């Protein structure tokens, strides 16, 4: 089945998926977005955003993630947040476009 979002041009949502784990309790939502050109990124790019919820170490855990790429699909930024029990952790990475 083709998504009506897949043929769309310009910035915006391209595809959204929802699936559940076959290995245990868990559910994930993921969406792919076309980004508009902004500032130093005149070509725009892509954003993958998602949320996963699963059981981990006997309790619920939530992971939120975002991956930003340039128009050539090279990763520029990654951000991950994890909530488990009473702890929250986050990690952000950024690339300069030259492999660093």
Secondary structure, DSSP 8 states (H G I E B T S, - for coil): ---TTTT--SSEEEEEEEEE-SSSSEEEEEEEEEE--BTTBTT-EEEEEEEEEEEETTEEEEEEEEEEEETT--EEEEEEEEEETTEEEEEEEE--SS--
